[in-house]
């Protein structure tokens, strides 16, 4: 894929970029290594000062960087501004909390009994340069939720961003530089996906994190496995949104619209499969369809737009193929299932609700990356759990119920990295984020996220010379 800004609202190529040559790539990898050697010794308070400055700069830049994101990948402008604000908030959260999250742990004297140690501790030390392979759908947030904890832990970052968001990628390098991070602490590598293997095999790169498709994740994990390098994978999702009879159906349907159509339907944690108890199925579908139909589809630069274009022509073609397959096999389109007539240019697709979805359809097993909802009718909790788990993915899940007994059953049985009750899945700095099954492994955000790229170091001290209880070797 060429590295270029192509406006999805018009299909127009606005700017193209040359890929880094081998010499420049080598220079940057060497710089990452030397930057890490020094940066790893800096204090938490110094790193926090730099990261807080980056957050302040990002707040100031918000209108401009929001326009850049919308131009490159088509998200509605208000959502782009909200994404930038969320990034600044996460930076401040890690700036304030990192030292506490990575504080040395001291096992108690009782726990150390028979260990031979007079004292011991666990320290969290940085690993080195970490390669971040990132997607275009939240072009700032996906990077910041890696970079903020990684930089606070003392690592340095090498960003290989998606090829369709080069200007956002370059902005990030510039942002961290202006904030005062030393040269080489955060670098953007303008390279295509073909260069990832070579970079990951380089001895100076310690680990990798990838957010993206299963295909890309598998490829990076295979190389990292061969090199025995740590990885975190945040891959696709097809999250269930279960509605039980005790639910507030009105609120569930309203939230379902946002949960499905956010980010033009291109979010890994968007609710994609709506599994609705027969008792409330029709009431839910009526409200949900009305809500999806009422969304304003159009120019993402307009403040009132709810749904902009899909990010690429290929992305729309893939989505159309999933919908066509479902319709051919008996699904019914309650709304949408077509391109908007008024938008001949750009890669628009109407918000779509498909009912009567069954396990013979591709959409049952594959991720619909666009504003298309698959609705199932189920007879009870057991069937709801079975349908919810009948997917290769396991990112997050949503359940609408006011029955405490059901809550425990869903927590116990849903195969997902999160279970959100009476609301929609959303990431937050204080909560771990990640999946199971084909949605990947490892966690981002919270204390779990910052420890992923740390060397968890055991520090052991032998017995004091006058310790009469010390074990004899
Ligand atoms: P993608 O095609 O996998 O691209 C993601 C990144 O991986 C890009 O930088 C891409 O570079 C690179 N890449 C692609 N193939 C590669 C390969 N074989 N080896 C190394 N790198 C490779 O995914 P996308 O279309 O940008 O994003 C959509 C997917 O990401 C969806 O499945 C979505 O659910 C998932 N996602 C997951 C999360 C999560 O947190 N779990 C969050 C957001 C998105 P190029 O652009 O140069 O090809």
Boltz pocket constraint, residues with backbone or C-beta under 6 A from the ligand:
constraints:
  - pocket:
      binder: B
      contacts: [[A, 1], [A, 133], [A, 134], [A, 135], [A, 136], [A, 137], [A, 138], [A, 142], [A, 160], [A, 161], [A, 162], [A, 163], [A, 164], [A, 191], [A, 192], [A, 193], [A, 194], [A, 196], [A, 197], [A, 211], [A, 212], [A, 213], [A, 214], [A, 215], [A, 216], [A, 217], [A, 219], [A, 220], [A, 233], [A, 234], [A, 235], [A, 236], [A, 237], [A, 267], [A, 268], [A, 269], [A, 367], [A, 369], [A, 395], [A, 439], [A, 440]]
      max_distance: 6.0
